[in-house]
Amino acid sequence: MAITFDMDADSLIHIAKPEDSHDRLYPISMGRYGPLVALPRILDTYRRLGLKQSFFIPGWCLETYPDVAEAILKDGHEIGHHGYLHEDPIKTRGEQREWFERTLDAHLRICGQKPRGYRAPVYNITHEVVDLMIEHGIRYDSSMMADDIPYRLDTEGGSLYEMPVHWGTDDWPPFAHYDEIGYMMPVRGPSQGLAGFWEEFEAQYDAGGFFMLIIHPFLTGRLARWKQVEAWIAKTQETKDVWFATLDEIADHMDHLQKDGIWTPSVERLPYYDGPILGDTT
């Protein structure tokens, strides 16, 4: 199982409101809470519990908060590709090579290595991005939702693993309230908001499957929420037979299982469709 983090910091407001984001102080401060307050708290928990996990960080955030990236890597965690400024690949079709490779450059300069995994901002992955991942040797994606357990994506250009996400294990629906980007939803209390995650875990545990949380530090890294997450992790370590791992380690495990003939992943072949289902609607 993996508890993964999308450390977007204040990139969300800068991509959403580029004309005056610098003067929108409340969303900037809310985003900065993630790297400056929540991340040290999260890393402290993981040091005490002996866990290594995966963080997905936009390239601009690596450049803006390099000390945070250094602290994450120093503790042995993984940092994956998460766009440059949390740009939506659907809204930036045809521009993704520039964004994608700019982020790779940030990884090389700040982290000293290329990322091995990718998660699309807003999960809006496209064929263009899949092709870029394969071209640049990214070994896994974590943006799609076609299975309960990891599987393989095949294209004409190559293949990569998929570590599937879904909104039921993402902390955005229960905890995000972000009127500056048009997301106006009631915020649930910590116990109510987290309860659904634990139900998802129990179902996957009973099935012997794969469980992954997708957490934003500026949301679930808040004191009351993280206190409950930390307690749940500690209890799970004590009472369940689970393996907490980075997604890169899980990809290694998948390699070994296939090499030893123990397991073969299901395969999703891309593209699903060759063009618009309704044809040219113009």
C-alpha positions as CSV (number, residue, x, y, z in Angstrom):
1,M,0.0,0.0,0.0
2,A,1.0,3.6,-0.5
3,I,0.1,6.9,1.0
4,T,1.1,9.3,-1.8
5,F,1.2,13.1,-1.7
6,D,0.5,15.7,-4.3
7,M,2.5,18.7,-3.0
8,D,1.1,21.4,-5.2
9,A,1.9,24.3,-2.8
10,D,0.6,27.6,-4.3
11,S,1.0,26.5,-7.9
12,L,-2.8,26.1,-8.2
13,I,-3.6,29.8,-7.9
14,H,-0.7,30.8,-10.3
15,I,-1.9,28.6,-13.1
16,A,-5.6,29.5,-12.5
17,K,-5.2,33.3,-12.2
18,P,-1.9,34.1,-13.9
19,E,-2.8,37.8,-14.4
20,D,-2.9,38.7,-10.7
21,S,-2.1,35.6,-8.7
22,H,0.8,37.4,-7.0
23,D,-1.8,39.7,-5.2
24,R,-4.2,36.9,-4.1
25,L,-2.7,36.4,-0.6
26,Y,-5.2,34.0,0.9
27,P,-4.7,31.2,-1.6
28,I,-1.0,31.7,-1.7
29,S,-0.8,31.4,2.1
30,M,-3.1,28.4,2.0
31,G,-0.8,26.7,-0.6
32,R,2.4,27.5,1.3
33,Y,1.1,25.8,4.4
34,G,1.8,22.5,2.5
35,P,5.5,22.7,2.1
36,L,6.3,25.0,5.0
37,V,4.1,23.6,7.8
38,A,2.5,20.3,6.8
39,L,5.5,18.7,5.1
40,P,7.8,18.8,8.2
41,R,5.0,17.3,10.2
42,I,4.5,14.5,7.7
43,L,8.2,13.7,7.4
44,D,8.5,13.6,11.2
45,T,5.7,11.0,11.3
46,Y,7.4,8.9,8.6
47,R,10.8,9.0,10.4
48,R,9.2,7.8,13.6
49,L,7.2,5.0,11.9
50,G,10.0,4.0,9.5
51,L,8.1,4.6,6.2
52,K,9.2,5.7,2.8
53,Q,6.5,7.0,0.4
54,S,6.0,8.8,-2.9
55,F,5.5,12.6,-3.4
56,F,4.4,14.2,-6.7
57,I,5.6,17.7,-7.0
58,P,5.2,20.3,-9.8
59,G,8.6,21.4,-11.2
60,W,7.9,25.1,-10.3
61,C,7.4,23.9,-6.7
62,L,10.7,22.1,-6.7
63,E,12.3,25.3,-7.8
64,T,10.4,27.5,-5.3
65,Y,10.8,25.2,-2.3
66,P,14.1,23.4,-3.0
67,D,14.8,22.8,0.8
68,V,11.5,20.8,1.0
69,A,12.6,18.6,-1.9
70,E,16.0,18.1,-0.3
71,A,14.3,17.1,3.0
72,I,12.0,14.6,1.2
73,L,14.9,13.0,-0.6
74,K,17.2,13.0,2.4
75,D,14.6,10.8,4.2
76,G,14.6,8.3,1.3
77,H,11.2,9.2,-0.2
78,E,10.5,9.3,-3.9
79,I,9.6,12.4,-5.9
80,G,7.6,12.0,-9.0
81,H,6.7,14.2,-12.0
82,H,3.5,16.3,-11.5
83,G,3.6,18.8,-14.3
84,Y,5.4,22.1,-14.1
85,L,2.8,24.5,-12.6
86,H,0.0,22.0,-12.2
87,E,-1.1,22.7,-15.7
88,D,-4.1,20.6,-16.9
89,P,-2.9,18.5,-19.9
90,I,-6.4,18.6,-21.4
91,K,-6.3,22.4,-21.5
92,T,-2.7,22.5,-22.8
93,R,-2.9,20.0,-25.6
94,G,0.0,20.5,-28.0
95,E,2.0,22.3,-25.4
96,Q,2.8,19.4,-23.2
97,R,6.3,18.7,-24.5
98,E,7.5,22.1,-23.3
99,W,5.8,21.7,-19.9
100,F,6.9,18.1,-19.5
101,E,10.6,18.6,-20.4
102,R,10.8,21.8,-18.3
103,T,9.8,19.8,-15.3
104,L,12.3,17.1,-16.1
105,D,15.0,19.8,-16.1
106,A,13.8,21.0,-12.7
107,H,14.1,17.4,-11.4
108,L,17.6,17.0,-12.7
109,R,18.7,20.4,-11.2
110,I,16.9,20.1,-7.8
111,C,16.7,16.3,-7.2
112,G,19.8,15.2,-9.2
113,Q,17.9,12.6,-11.2
114,K,15.0,12.0,-13.5
115,P,11.7,11.0,-11.9
116,R,10.6,7.4,-12.4
117,G,6.9,8.1,-12.0
118,Y,4.3,10.6,-13.1
119,R,0.9,11.7,-12.0
120,A,-1.1,14.1,-14.2
121,P,-2.5,17.3,-12.6
122,V,-6.2,16.7,-12.1
123,Y,-5.6,13.2,-13.4
124,N,-6.2,14.6,-16.9
125,I,-3.6,12.4,-18.7
126,T,-3.6,12.4,-22.5
127,H,-2.0,10.3,-25.3
128,E,0.5,13.1,-25.7
129,V,1.6,12.7,-22.1
130,V,1.7,8.9,-22.3
131,D,4.0,9.2,-25.3
132,L,6.3,11.6,-23.5
133,M,6.5,9.3,-20.5
134,I,7.6,6.4,-22.7
135,E,10.0,8.6,-24.7
136,H,11.7,9.8,-21.5
137,G,11.9,6.5,-19.7
138,I,9.2,7.1,-17.0
139,R,8.4,3.6,-15.8
140,Y,4.9,4.2,-14.3
141,D,1.9,6.5,-14.3
142,S,-0.5,7.1,-11.5
143,S,-3.4,9.0,-13.2
144,M,-5.9,6.4,-14.5
145,M,-8.7,4.3,-13.0
146,A,-9.2,1.1,-15.0
147,D,-8.6,-1.4,-12.2
148,D,-8.4,-1.9,-8.5
149,I,-4.7,-3.0,-8.7
150,P,-1.7,-2.0,-10.7
151,Y,-1.8,-2.9,-14.4
152,R,0.1,-2.3,-17.6
153,L,-0.5,0.3,-20.3
154,D,0.5,-0.7,-23.8
155,T,0.9,1.7,-26.8
156,E,2.5,1.4,-30.2
157,G,5.5,3.2,-28.8
158,G,6.0,1.1,-25.7
159,S,4.5,0.3,-22.3
160,L,4.5,1.4,-18.7
161,Y,2.9,0.5,-15.4
162,E,-0.3,2.1,-14.1
163,M,-0.8,2.6,-10.4
164,P,-4.5,3.4,-10.4
165,V,-6.1,6.2,-8.5
166,H,-9.7,7.0,-7.9
167,W,-11.6,9.9,-6.3
168,G,-12.8,7.8,-3.4
169,T,-9.2,7.7,-2.0
170,D,-8.4,11.3,-2.8
171,D,-8.6,14.0,0.0
172,W,-9.7,16.7,-2.4
173,P,-13.5,15.9,-2.3
174,P,-13.9,15.8,1.5
175,F,-11.5,18.6,2.5
176,A,-11.0,21.1,-0.4
177,H,-12.8,24.5,-0.4
178,Y,-11.1,26.8,-2.9
179,D,-13.4,29.5,-4.1
180,E,-10.6,31.2,-6.1
181,I,-10.6,28.3,-8.6
182,G,-14.4,27.8,-8.5
183,Y,-14.5,24.9,-6.1
184,M,-17.1,25.7,-3.4
185,M,-17.9,22.6,-1.4
186,P,-18.6,22.1,2.3
187,V,-15.6,20.9,4.2
188,R,-16.1,17.7,6.2
189,G,-14.8,17.2,9.7
190,P,-11.7,15.1,10.1
191,S,-13.4,11.9,11.2
192,Q,-16.2,12.1,8.7
193,G,-13.9,13.0,5.8
194,L,-11.4,10.2,6.5
195,A,-13.9,7.5,7.3
196,G,-14.4,6.6,3.6
197,F,-10.7,6.1,3.1
198,W,-10.6,3.5,5.9
199,E,-13.6,1.7,4.4
200,E,-11.8,1.6,1.0
201,F,-8.7,0.2,2.7
202,E,-10.7,-2.6,4.5
203,A,-12.2,-3.7,1.2
204,Q,-8.9,-3.8,-0.6
205,Y,-7.3,-5.6,2.4
206,D,-10.0,-8.3,2.4
207,A,-9.4,-8.8,-1.3
208,G,-5.6,-9.0,-0.9
209,G,-5.3,-6.0,-3.2
210,F,-3.7,-2.6,-3.6
211,F,-4.6,0.5,-1.6
212,M,-3.4,4.0,-2.3
213,L,-4.3,7.3,-0.7
214,I,-3.8,10.6,-2.6
215,I,-3.2,13.4,-0.1
216,H,-2.5,17.1,-0.5
217,P,-0.3,18.3,2.4
218,F,-2.2,21.7,2.6
219,L,-5.4,19.7,3.2
220,T,-4.8,16.5,5.1
221,G,-1.5,17.8,6.6
222,R,-3.6,20.1,8.9
223,L,-3.2,19.2,12.6
224,A,-6.5,17.5,13.3
225,R,-6.6,15.5,10.1
226,W,-3.0,14.4,10.2
227,K,-3.3,13.4,13.8
228,Q,-5.9,10.8,12.8
229,V,-4.0,9.7,9.7
230,E,-0.9,9.1,11.8
231,A,-2.8,7.1,14.4
232,W,-4.4,5.0,11.7
233,I,-1.0,4.3,10.1
234,A,0.5,3.2,13.4
235,K,-2.5,1.0,14.2
236,T,-2.4,-0.5,10.7
237,Q,1.3,-1.4,11.1
238,E,0.5,-3.1,14.4
239,T,-2.6,-5.0,13.4
240,K,-2.5,-5.7,9.7
241,D,-0.1,-7.6,7.4
242,V,0.7,-4.7,5.0
243,W,3.6,-3.4,3.1
244,F,4.0,0.3,3.0
245,A,6.1,1.1,-0.1
246,T,6.9,3.8,-2.7
247,L,5.2,3.4,-6.0
248,D,8.7,2.8,-7.5
249,E,9.2,-0.1,-5.1
250,I,5.8,-1.5,-6.1
251,A,6.9,-1.3,-9.8
252,D,10.0,-3.2,-8.8
253,H,7.8,-5.8,-7.1
254,M,5.7,-6.1,-10.3
255,D,8.9,-6.8,-12.3
256,H,10.0,-9.5,-9.9
257,L,6.6,-11.2,-9.9
258,Q,6.5,-11.4,-13.6
259,K,10.1,-12.5,-13.9
260,D,9.4,-15.4,-11.5
261,G,6.2,-16.4,-13.3
262,I,4.0,-15.7,-10.3
263,W,1.8,-13.0,-11.7
264,T,0.9,-11.2,-15.0
265,P,-0.7,-7.8,-15.0
266,S,-3.8,-7.0,-16.9
267,V,-3.2,-4.8,-19.9
268,E,-5.0,-1.7,-21.2
269,R,-4.1,-0.9,-24.8
270,L,-4.1,2.7,-25.9
271,P,-5.6,4.5,-27.6
272,Y,-9.0,3.4,-26.5
273,Y,-10.5,5.2,-29.6
274,D,-8.9,6.6,-32.7
275,G,-10.8,9.8,-32.7
276,P,-14.0,11.6,-31.5
277,I,-16.8,9.2,-31.0
278,L,-19.3,11.6,-32.7
279,G,-16.9,12.4,-35.4
280,D,-16.3,16.0,-36.6
281,T,-18.9,18.1,-34.7
282,T,-17.8,21.4,-36.1
